[in-house]
Amino acid sequence: MSRSSAKPYNQKRRIALLRVTSALVLLPLILLTRPLWEAGWPRDITRLIGTLLIVIGVLGRFWAILYIGSCKNKEVMQDGPYSVCRHPLYLSSTLGVAGFGFLLGSFVIAAVMTAAIFAILSRTASREEAFLRAEFGPAYDEYARKVPRILPRLGLFHTNSEISVQIGPLRTNCQDALVFLTFLPLAMVIGWIRDAGLLPMLILP
């Protein structure tokens, strides 16, 4: 692929795939199952883990946008969160979805949701990198050789003392982050549906 013909990956495809997966796989799994532990310390622990993961996911997205917002597809960003993995936005999104799974109280649901989202975002990352390799050539190849794609290697962390921030990308990311924050009340609504016995339920650990 030549530099002149390279185009960024169409993010609408990623969003459409996430919606289809949620509608056909995740939504039935969430609505038609209930956790084995619905009270006591196991439930308290899963709620705590879920809340923490969602908060970390939201903060992680803002942290990544602070670095990439002004230079997305313009240079190979290698500082801050981009020094420990090549797609920290996708890492943060995966953590947020995992948090939602834990809020629902089931380790099985959390594992299935996390695996599904991670697989979709890994595939998206691979397609995005086709553009980045065509656009930046050896510079991106060298970056990819040193830094893992999504799962972070914390020992690689480094950053400059100053970064350039654009308000536009921050505003957009704020809207995206609100989606993850809605997981908190959504988990409560799903709990009410389960308690009301409106749907047949499969018990999962």
N, C-alpha and C positions, 0 to 999 in steps of 0.2 A: 504494500500500500504506500503510495507516494504521499509526501507531506501535504501537497496541494489538495489531494482528494480525501484526506482524513476528516471525519466528522465526529463530534462527540456523540456518545451513546444516547439514544432517545429515552429519557427517564420516564416517559409516559408508558412505555412497555413494562418497566419495573413496577410502576404503580398498578397497572392493569393486572399483572400477574399476582401481585400481593392481594388485590381485591378478590380475584377468582379463587385463590388458595384459601382466603379467609371465609368466603361464602360456601365453598364446597367441602372443605376439610375442617378448618378450625372452629367455625361457628357451630356445626353439629356436635363436634367433640366437646365444646364448652357447655352447650345448653343441655345435652343429654347425658351428662355425667355429673357425679358429685364426689367430693373427696371422702376418703375413708375416715379421716379425722376432721370433724367439724367443730370441735370444741377442745379446750384444754391447751396445754403448752405446745403440742405439735402444730396446732392451728395458729397460735400466736407467733411461732417461729417462722412459718411460711409467710404470714402477713408481713412480718418485719423484713424478711429477706426480699419479698416482692417490692415493698415500698422503697427499700434502699436501692435496689437495682433500677427501679424507674427513675429515682432521683439522680443516680449516677448516669443513667442513659441520657436524661435531659441535659445535665451539666456537661456531659461529654460532647453532645452535639454543639452546644454553644462554644465550648473550648475549641473544637475543630473549626467551626465557622470563623472564629476570630482570626485564625491563621490562613484559611483557604479562601475566605470570602472575596478578597481583593485580587486574587491571582489564579482562580480556578481556570484550568486549561490554558494558562498563560506561561506557567513555569512549573518546574518540578519542586513542589513544596516538600521540604525535608526536616522542618523544625517542629518543636512542640509535639502535639499528638501524632504528627506525620513522621516523627523520628522513631516511633515505636511500632507503628503499623501503617500500611499504605492507604487504608480506608477506615479511619477512625469514626467517620459518620456512620458507617455500616456496623462497626463494632458497637457503637452507642445504641443504635436502633435494635440490635440483637439483644443487648442487655435489657433494654426497656421492655421488649416483648417477653423475655424470660421472666422479668419481674411481674408482668401481668399473669403469667402462668402460675407463679408462686402465690400471687394474691388469690387465685381461684382455689388454692389449697391442695393441689394435686401435683406430685412430682412427675407423674406420667404426662399430664397435660403440659406442664412446664417444659419437659424434655421434647415432646412432639412439636410444640409451638416453636421452641428455640431452634430445633433441627430444621424445620420447614423454612423459617425465615432466614436462617444462616445459609441454607442451600440456595435460596433465591438470590440473596445479596451476594453470595460468592460468585454465582453465575453472572450477575450484573457487573460485579467488579472485574471479572475476566474480560467482558466485552468492553468495558470502559478502558481497560488497559491496552486493548488493541489500538484505540485512538491515541492514547498517551505514548505508546511505543513508536507509532508512526510519526507523531508530532515532535517528540523530543529525542528519539533515537537512542544512542548509547547512554545518554544521561539518565534516561528512565530505566534502561536495562541495568545499569550499575546500581541505581536506587533499589530496584526490585530484587537484585541479588543480595543486598544487605538487609533489607527490611521486609518482614513478613507481611502477607496480604491483609488479613483481618485480625487474627489472633496476635495480641501484642507481645513484644519482647521488651520489657520495661528497662532492661539494662542499657538499651540503645538511646535512651532519652537524652536530648540536648535541645537548646533553644537559644535564640538571640535575645538580647536584653530589651529590644523594641520590635514591635510589629505594626503594620499598617492595617487599620480596621475600616471597613465600609459599613454604613448603616443599613443599606438596602438588603444585603445578604443576612444580616442579623435579624431584620424584621421578618424576612421570609422564614428563617429558622425558628423564630419565636412562634409563628403559626404552626409549623411542623411539630414543635415541642409540645404545644397544647394538646395535640393528639395523644401523646404519651401520658400527659397529666389526666386526661379523661379516663384512663384505665382505672384510676382509683375509684371514682364514683360508679363506673361501669361494673367493677367487681362487686360492689355492694348491690347493684340492681340484679345481677345474676344470682347473688346469694338469696335475695328475696324470692326470685322465681323458683329456685330450688326448694326453699323452705315452704313455699305455698303448694308444692306438689303439683304444679300445672303441667309438667311434662314427665314422661317415664325416664327413670334415671339408672345409669350403670355406675356402680361404686368402683372408684379407682383409688389406689394408694397415692 
